[in-house]
Amino acid sequence: MKVYAISDLHVGVSSNRAALDVLPAYPDDWLIVGGDVGETEEQLDYALSILTQRFAKVLWVPGNHDLWTVPANSETALRGEPKYRALVDICRSYGVATPEDPYPLWNEQVVLAPLFVLYDYSFRPADIPEEQAVAWAAETKVVCSDEYVLHPDPYPSRQAWCQARLAYTEKRLAAIPATHSIVLINHFPLRQEFARVYRIPRFSIWCGTTQTEDWHTRYPVSVVVSGHVHVRATDYRDGVRFEEVSLGYQRDWKQEKGIQAYLREILPGPGKPAQQPATQWYR
């Protein structure tokens, strides 16, 4: 039995949706879905109706797109925490593990920990105050759509929602016995260095929080799984394997290879190398 991971399926894109339709079955294996399945409850429901038939178990974490309220001017559409809870309910209807559920145990010794940790604009230069971060990004004509369609209700800001999620998650992680190994799963990178937004570098402020920089050493972590930036890679830091597992938009992957070519094996995985290798990129 293996555990695979993929994120950023973006099934609202017709080619991605078509590729998901023909994804082969892996009846003995588990799948981690690292967020950005789509923008609506219907898209998540559609994707899970397929994935839960192709894999023995599925785990899910939300991405920023999943949390969007579209259309933005709808008076009846769910926003913020209520939207998130509705997504969790959809997952539970399929038996999919979420950040609100007990962490699944793999082979009796590895804890798979789906997380929902947002961002707080702290992935920015030290001389840029937080209150100026969005304006700083906008100077290069970069403003994330989250500013218009990812609402933090009932929290006063996305930063406040992020703080609440950090406190909730840290409490849960601290309760995991040190005898276990943990796979941390979050849509956003947990370290700023992995916010690899080379074409639009100031987009980094929407990519995570510096408060998770040391989580891979604070807890007994063996692997960290993330997506969001659409730059697939494997890295090692402090003996911990970091996997960016995005699929992305049409420009980000080769449709002729199929989604199955982009499933990353997380467990058992390649094992720890004797020396930390250079970054391994995936095209």
Salt bridges, closest charged atoms under 4 A:
ASP8 OD2 - HIS10 NE2 3.55
ASP8 OD2 - HIS230 NE2 3.00
ASP36 OD2 - HIS10 NE2 3.81
ASP36 OD2 - HIS187 NE2 3.34
GLU39 OE2 - HIS65 ND1 2.66
GLU81 OE2 - ARG85 NE 2.70
GLU100 OE1 - ARG85 NH1 3.34
GLU100 OE2 - ARG165 NH2 2.87
ASP101 OD1 - ARG92 NE 2.84
GLU139 OE1 - ARG202 NH1 2.94
GLU147 OE2 - ARG158 NH2 2.96
ASP153 OD2 - ARG79 NE 3.04
GLU170 OE2 - ARG218 NH1 3.04
GLU193 OE2 - ARG191 NE 2.82
GLU193 OE1 - ARG237 NH2 2.83
GLU213 OE1 - ARG191 NH1 3.61
ASP214 OD1 - ARG218 NH2 2.90
ASP235 OD2 - ARG196 NH1 2.83
ASP238 OD2 - HIS216 NE2 2.60
GLU243 OE2 - ARG241 NH1 2.86
GLU243 OE1 - ARG264 NH1 2.57
ASP252 OD2 - HIS230 ND1 2.95
ASP252 OD1 - ARG251 NE 3.91
GLU265 OE1 - LYS2 NZ 3.38
